[in-house]
């Protein structure tokens, strides 16, 4: 539960916490209720491409060493789904954007240390809680270096930053027009020729063709 008074805020910023939420829609609904009409919600979170290299390397190493898989990197939402969550939460004019950042590390172990310092460790309830075999992480480090190292030998880790903005509904906000009610044609704005896809004209031919 978020400690936000209802209808008390012109702006709510949810910064790098939504990917931890068990109920992200519920948190967005709470943010929506905390906003005054026409208030703005801004969200920054980690997206589904985050740590994809680590996820794949651990999965291959665990299959080789332990003969199975366990969740070691938390699942994170894809950008195509997050815009829909804003609408489900009752927010208007949703916008979703992404900024992938690729960071290099000396090795897998330097990446893991950085994740611990960031507080981004594995807290999944379904994670494998037994002490892993000694060979697991060295094997994962070898796979990571094999598949994701640059010419300088440093490994690459992806952090996909996703940014969401949406507004609490208000009568002053622009509304989408009803289909067929447009007063101007897109072809005119683009200074191009409009044609019907169902009756596409074939290129003109001459008798010689």
C-alpha positions as CSV (number, residue, x, y, z in Angstrom):
1,X,0.0,0.0,0.0
2,X,1.3,3.5,-0.9
3,X,1.0,6.2,1.7
4,X,-0.8,8.7,-0.5
5,X,-3.7,10.8,0.4
6,X,-6.6,10.6,-2.1
7,X,-7.0,13.5,-4.6
8,X,-4.2,15.5,-2.8
9,X,-1.5,15.6,-5.4
10,X,-0.9,17.4,-8.7
11,X,2.1,15.1,-9.5
12,X,3.0,11.6,-8.4
13,X,6.4,10.2,-9.3
14,X,6.8,6.4,-9.0
15,X,10.6,5.9,-9.4
16,X,12.2,2.5,-10.0
17,X,9.8,0.6,-7.8
18,X,7.0,-0.7,-9.9
19,X,9.0,-3.6,-11.2
20,X,9.1,-4.9,-7.6
21,X,5.3,-4.8,-7.2
22,X,3.3,-8.0,-7.0
23,X,0.2,-6.0,-8.1
24,X,1.4,-3.2,-10.5
25,X,-2.1,-2.4,-11.6
26,X,-3.1,-1.9,-7.9
27,X,-0.2,0.5,-7.4
28,X,-1.2,2.5,-10.5
29,X,-4.8,2.6,-9.3
30,X,-3.5,4.0,-5.9
31,X,-1.5,6.6,-7.8
32,X,-4.6,7.5,-9.9
33,X,-6.7,8.0,-6.8
34,X,-4.0,10.2,-5.2
35,X,-4.0,12.6,-8.1
36,X,-6.3,15.7,-8.4
37,X,-8.2,15.9,-11.7
38,X,-5.7,16.6,-14.5
39,X,-2.8,15.6,-12.2
40,X,0.2,13.9,-13.8
41,X,1.7,10.5,-13.0
42,X,5.3,9.8,-14.0
43,X,6.7,6.3,-13.7
44,X,10.3,5.0,-14.3
45,X,10.9,1.2,-14.0
46,X,13.1,-1.6,-15.4
47,X,11.6,-3.4,-18.4
48,X,11.6,-6.9,-19.8
49,X,14.9,-6.7,-21.6
50,X,16.8,-5.9,-18.3
51,X,19.5,-8.4,-17.6
52,X,18.5,-10.6,-20.5
53,X,22.1,-11.7,-20.9
54,X,22.4,-12.7,-17.2
55,X,19.0,-14.6,-17.4
56,X,20.1,-16.6,-20.4
57,X,23.6,-17.4,-19.0
58,X,22.2,-18.6,-15.6
59,X,19.6,-20.7,-17.3
60,X,22.1,-22.5,-19.5
61,X,24.5,-23.0,-16.6
62,X,21.9,-24.2,-14.2
63,X,20.6,-26.7,-16.8
64,X,24.1,-28.1,-17.3
65,X,25.1,-28.2,-13.6
66,X,21.8,-28.9,-11.8
67,X,19.7,-30.5,-14.6
68,X,16.9,-28.0,-14.2
69,X,15.9,-24.4,-13.9
70,X,14.8,-22.0,-11.1
71,X,13.8,-18.4,-11.3
72,X,17.0,-16.3,-10.6
73,X,16.1,-13.1,-12.4
74,X,12.7,-11.6,-11.7
75,X,10.3,-11.3,-14.6
76,X,9.7,-7.7,-15.7
77,X,7.0,-6.2,-17.9
78,X,7.3,-5.5,-21.6
79,X,6.6,-2.0,-22.8
80,X,3.8,-3.2,-25.1
81,X,1.9,-4.3,-21.9
82,X,2.6,-1.3,-19.7
83,X,0.6,1.3,-21.7
84,X,-2.4,-0.9,-21.3
85,X,-1.9,-1.1,-17.5
86,X,-2.2,2.7,-17.3
87,X,-5.6,2.6,-19.1
88,X,-6.7,-0.3,-16.8
89,X,-5.9,1.9,-13.8
90,X,-8.3,4.6,-15.1
91,X,-5.6,7.1,-16.3
92,X,-5.9,9.2,-19.5
93,X,-3.5,10.0,-22.3
94,X,-1.1,7.2,-21.5
95,X,2.4,7.3,-23.1
96,X,5.1,4.7,-22.8
97,X,8.7,5.1,-23.9
98,X,11.9,3.1,-23.4
99,X,15.6,3.7,-23.2
100,X,17.9,0.7,-23.2
101,X,21.2,1.2,-21.6
102,X,24.1,-1.3,-22.0
103,X,26.7,-1.3,-19.3
104,X,30.0,-3.2,-19.4
105,X,31.6,-5.1,-16.5
106,X,34.8,-6.9,-16.0
107,X,33.0,-10.2,-15.2
108,X,29.7,-11.7,-14.1
109,X,30.8,-11.4,-10.5
110,X,31.3,-7.7,-10.8
111,X,27.8,-7.4,-12.3
112,X,26.4,-9.4,-9.4
113,X,28.2,-7.1,-6.9
114,X,26.7,-4.1,-8.6
115,X,23.2,-5.6,-8.5
116,X,23.6,-6.2,-4.7
117,X,24.7,-2.6,-4.2
118,X,21.6,-1.4,-6.2
119,X,19.3,-3.5,-4.0
120,X,18.2,-5.5,-7.1
121,X,18.8,-9.0,-5.9
122,X,16.5,-12.0,-6.3
123,X,13.6,-11.9,-3.8
124,X,11.2,-14.2,-5.7
125,X,9.2,-16.4,-3.3
126,X,9.7,-19.3,-5.8
127,X,13.5,-19.0,-6.0
128,X,15.7,-21.9,-5.3
129,X,16.6,-21.3,-1.6
130,X,19.2,-24.1,-1.2
131,X,22.9,-23.2,-1.5
132,X,23.8,-23.7,-5.2
133,X,26.6,-26.0,-6.3
134,X,30.0,-24.4,-6.2
135,X,30.3,-24.9,-10.0
136,X,27.1,-23.0,-10.9
137,X,28.3,-19.4,-11.0
138,X,31.7,-20.0,-12.5
139,X,30.0,-22.0,-15.3
140,X,27.5,-19.1,-15.8
141,X,30.5,-16.6,-15.9
142,X,32.1,-18.7,-18.7
143,X,28.9,-18.8,-20.7
144,X,28.3,-15.1,-20.2
145,X,31.8,-14.3,-21.4
146,X,31.5,-16.6,-24.3
147,X,28.2,-15.1,-25.6
148,X,28.2,-11.5,-24.4
149,X,31.8,-10.2,-24.2
150,X,33.2,-7.4,-26.3
151,X,36.6,-7.3,-28.0
152,X,38.1,-5.9,-24.8
153,X,36.9,-9.0,-22.9
154,X,34.3,-7.0,-20.8
155,X,30.8,-8.4,-20.6
156,X,27.7,-6.4,-21.5
157,X,24.5,-6.1,-19.4
158,X,21.3,-4.5,-20.6
159,X,19.2,-2.3,-18.4
160,X,15.9,-1.4,-20.2
161,X,14.5,1.8,-18.7
162,X,10.8,2.3,-19.3
163,X,9.1,5.7,-18.7
164,X,5.3,6.0,-18.4
165,X,3.2,9.2,-18.2
166,X,-0.5,9.5,-17.8
167,X,-3.0,12.0,-16.4
168,X,-5.9,11.8,-14.1
169,X,-9.1,12.3,-16.2
170,X,-10.4,15.9,-16.6
171,X,-13.0,17.4,-18.9
172,X,-10.5,19.8,-20.3
173,X,-8.4,17.0,-21.8
174,X,-8.5,16.3,-25.5
175,X,-10.8,13.5,-26.5
176,X,-10.4,11.1,-29.5
177,X,-12.7,11.8,-32.3
178,X,-15.4,9.4,-33.4
179,X,-14.5,7.3,-36.4
180,X,-15.5,9.0,-39.6
181,X,-15.8,12.5,-38.0
182,X,-12.4,13.9,-39.2
183,X,-12.6,17.3,-40.8
184,X,-9.3,16.9,-42.8
185,X,-7.6,14.1,-44.6
186,X,-4.2,12.8,-43.6
187,X,-3.2,12.6,-47.3
188,X,-3.6,16.4,-47.5
189,X,-1.4,17.0,-44.5
190,X,1.3,14.7,-45.9
191,X,0.9,16.2,-49.4
192,X,0.5,12.8,-51.0
193,X,-2.1,10.8,-53.0
194,X,-4.7,8.8,-51.2
195,X,-5.8,5.4,-52.6
196,X,-8.0,2.5,-51.5
197,X,-6.0,-0.5,-50.4
198,X,-8.9,-2.8,-51.5
199,X,-8.7,-1.4,-55.1
200,X,-5.0,-0.6,-55.5
201,X,-4.3,0.6,-59.0
202,X,-1.7,-1.3,-61.0
203,X,1.2,0.6,-62.6
204,X,0.4,2.1,-66.0
205,X,1.6,0.0,-68.9
206,X,2.3,0.7,-72.6
207,X,1.6,-1.4,-75.6
208,X,5.3,-2.3,-75.7
209,X,5.1,-3.8,-72.2
